[in-house]
């Protein structure tokens, strides 16, 4: 018996016109659409007169649902996997299903299309030859700051997703951790009515978003300039600077001097000095 194919289908990120003819054809011909949210996807399917049955497949049920979907594929049924918007698996569910299908010897075929991260990169004005997509930062501030600190020395353009609930806090933490010199781009509501793309420094963007409540609404892609070689030369390894200073001085004195030497934020240097002194 011929096995079915699992199609990973990209859908629009906002403007419903941004769907390929092939994607429409695939969604019409498959026996089942596995959708992140069937209620959300219903309007897209209605727009293109697609009446294929849907089944919810999201982060909370994907692992339990995968075996049943694999059985359908093994029996010869074709299935399309879609997310709420953009390309599935890009900060969306689908990884477990795709992997299970591959492990079962089932063909998995991409149907490319919109992706918010790539769309934002294309209009950012930042280097695109190398980039690092890191998805959504952690929700809690302490975890988010540690997350950002781990990315400080990456030379690639950094690409984040963020929600309206945390955009201001995330930008404030970025400013605190990455400093005031790096360029940043905020791409908001891409392809939608109130699309905004703004490039500036981190402090300027923080102030602008804080002063305009409308810019705190919607869906966000934040793109941050990578660490520059010149910055890396100036920002010698902080722990190497702090280690001898802490042997002779108090945490306060050592961190104050290290901040002057490296040009890094006083609060951040003091925090790291405290952590080193406790070891």
Number of C-alpha atoms within 10 A of each C-alpha: 6 9 16 21 20 27 23 24 27 26 28 21 24 17 12 14 12 15 19 17 8 13 19 16 12 19 24 19 15 18 18 22 27 24 23 25 16 20 12 13 18 14 13 17 17 10 10 13 11 16 14 14 13 21 15 18 25 19 13 9 12 19 15 12 17 19 14 10 23 21 15 18 23 19 13 15 18 22 26 27 28 28 29 21 19 23 25 23 16 17 14 17 22 25 16 16 21 22 14 17 22 14 10 13 11 19 16 17 13 15 17 17 17 19 17 24 21 14 15 21 21 12 14 20 15 20 15 15 7 10 19 17 16 14 17 15 19 16 13 11 14 10 12 17 19 14 15 18 15 10 17 16 16 15 16 20 20 25 23 17 19 21 17 14 13 16 23 19 17 23 22 17 20 22 20 20 21 22 16 15 13 17 18 27 24 22 24 25 20 20 17 13 9 12 13 14 16 16 19 15 18 24 19 15 21 20 13 15 17 17 11 10 9 10 19 19 16 17 18 24 26 26 26 26 22 24 18 14 11 8 14 15 10 13 15 14 11 17 14 10 17 23 15 11 18 19 11 10 13 14 22 16 13 21 27 17 18 25 20 12 14 18 15 20 19 17 14 16 25 20 13 17 24 16 11 14 13 7 5
